[in-house]
Amino acid sequence: MQFAIIGLGKFGKSVARELYKLGNQVVGMDINEKKVEQCSHFLSASLILDATDKTALRELNIQEFDAVLVSIGESLESNLLCTLNLIDLKANQIWAKAKNAAHHAILSSLGIQHIVRPENDMGILVGQSMNCPSVTHCIPLGSDLFLIHFLVQFQTTITLGMLKKRYKDIVITAIQRGEQLISNPDDETEIHRQDHLLIIGYLNNLRTLTGELNKIQNEI
């Protein structure tokens, strides 16, 4: 797959490096020449480019990339101008970094579905993990939706149907049980000790779910 990373600060650089390690074609760009040079060794291509210039993005054929991340963090205006350019050029799957809640709201009003607030999202993960060590991953999906990875550390006969009935608006997309991956498990599937659950839901619902599961584990 081909990805474009616009803005090569700490966050953009980290995402670009990980995508490249996963075997993807990654093009990184920044208006700062020094940042571009620092990332050139792990990018498929690196460009000194002003992403607020729509013509420059058009000449790059930005709409041909599978996804684009706007990781411009220093200037809110530049971040939004770049995002508007990408929307106008019909770029595929736009991801954007938000500096704060107000910035997040503006991006959301523009129709951006994949919005990331690195410090906020990492804070949620750390808080979830400290409160409930069974939560090993917490990934933002946008619009207050999160994907969590929960390790069941107690013996139970609870079924997925029972969980869904008690906790509204959560989806258990898969269960990793030893070497077996159960995709789209049905409501009759029982949860076993040492199951790894992949759960999607709104943050408040997930907080309630993990809080009660953690309480069960602590009582055993």
Secondary structure in CASP SS format (residue, H / E / C, confidence):
PFRMAT SS
TARGET T0000
AUTHOR 0000-0000-0000
METHOD secondary structure of the structure
MODEL  1
M C 1.00
Q E 1.00
F E 1.00
A E 1.00
I E 1.00
I E 1.00
G C 1.00
L C 1.00
G C 1.00
K H 1.00
F H 1.00
G H 1.00
K H 1.00
S H 1.00
V H 1.00
A H 1.00
R H 1.00
E H 1.00
L H 1.00
Y H 1.00
K H 1.00
L C 1.00
G C 1.00
N C 1.00
Q E 1.00
V E 1.00
V E 1.00
G E 1.00
M E 1.00
D E 1.00
I C 1.00
N C 1.00
E H 1.00
K H 1.00
K H 1.00
V H 1.00
E H 1.00
Q H 1.00
C H 1.00
S H 1.00
H H 1.00
F H 1.00
L C 1.00
S C 1.00
A E 1.00
S E 1.00
L E 1.00
I E 1.00
L C 1.00
D C 1.00
A C 1.00
T C 1.00
D C 1.00
K H 1.00
T H 1.00
A H 1.00
L H 1.00
R H 1.00
E H 1.00
L C 1.00
N C 1.00
I H 1.00
Q H 1.00
E H 1.00
F C 1.00
D C 1.00
A E 1.00
V E 1.00
L E 1.00
V E 1.00
S C 1.00
I C 1.00
G C 1.00
E C 1.00
S C 1.00
L H 1.00
E H 1.00
S H 1.00
N H 1.00
L H 1.00
L H 1.00
C H 1.00
T H 1.00
L H 1.00
N H 1.00
L H 1.00
I H 1.00
D H 1.00
L C 1.00
K C 1.00
A C 1.00
N C 1.00
Q C 1.00
I E 1.00
W E 1.00
A E 1.00
K E 1.00
A C 1.00
K C 1.00
N C 1.00
A H 1.00
A H 1.00
H H 1.00
H H 1.00
A H 1.00
I H 1.00
L H 1.00
S H 1.00
S H 1.00
L C 1.00
G C 1.00
I C 1.00
Q C 1.00
H E 1.00
I E 1.00
V E 1.00
R C 1.00
P H 1.00
E H 1.00
N H 1.00
D H 1.00
M H 1.00
G H 1.00
I H 1.00
L H 1.00
V H 1.00
G H 1.00
Q H 1.00
S H 1.00
M H 1.00
N H 1.00
C C 1.00
P C 1.00
S C 1.00
V E 1.00
T E 1.00
H E 1.00
C E 1.00
I E 1.00
P E 1.00
L E 1.00
G E 1.00
S C 1.00
D C 1.00
L E 1.00
F E 1.00
L E 1.00
I E 1.00
H E 1.00
F E 1.00
L E 1.00
V C 1.00
Q C 1.00
F C 1.00
Q C 1.00
T C 1.00
T C 1.00
I C 1.00
T E 1.00
L H 1.00
G H 1.00
M H 1.00
L H 1.00
K H 1.00
K H 1.00
R H 1.00
Y C 1.00
K C 1.00
D C 1.00
I E 1.00
V E 1.00
I E 1.00
T E 1.00
A E 1.00
I E 1.00
Q E 1.00
R E 1.00
G C 1.00
E C 1.00
Q E 1.00
L E 1.00
I E 1.00
S E 1.00
N C 1.00
P C 1.00
D C 1.00
D C 1.00
E C 1.00
T C 1.00
E E 1.00
I C 1.00
H C 1.00
R C 1.00
Q C 1.00
D C 1.00
H E 1.00
L E 1.00
L E 1.00
I E 1.00
I E 1.00
G E 1.00
Y E 1.00
L H 1.00
N H 1.00
N H 1.00
L H 1.00
R H 1.00
T H 1.00
L H 1.00
T H 1.00
G H 1.00
E H 1.00
L H 1.00
N H 1.00
K H 1.00
I H 1.00
Q H 1.00
N H 1.00
E H 1.00
I C 1.00
END
